């Protein structure tokens, strides 16, 4: 797969996964818009393939539906951040942005969960106050972890039967 198709693939996965496409005409229009965006960014440049894909490879590790909502919400936000710095007078940029905003608004729980993960990485675990709080919460955190495997297996098997993913 060429690097030019990666962005379309990721956007397609995001939109299909969350049921945003009621028909293929939206996808066809977006493909045309993304092709124009590729031309704007000169994405056929030889350095695009260096280092492999940046998003699609990461999606492989996120297998559960709720997990995917987290990573996909972050990817959508990153696309929107990228498009904020582009020429909004172009119709294809506006079309893609509108679709991405619609998607982002349908993923509020994914955005919140991603923010929670990012907040955890910012905790200064060398700070004595943070350590004290962490120790006070340790038993309840471990309790949730110990309780999770059996209930998680049951929930997964039930959701796999129901999910038509």
Secondary structure, DSSP 4 states (H G I P E B T S, - for coil): --HHHHHHHHHHHHHHHTT--SSHHHHHHHHHHHHHHHHHHTTTSGGGGTT--SSHHHHTT--SHHHHHHHHHHHHHHHHHHHHTS-TTSHHHHHHHHHHHHHHHTTHHHHHHHHHHHHHHH--TTSHHHHHHHHHHHHHHHHHHHHHHHHHHHHHHHHHHH---
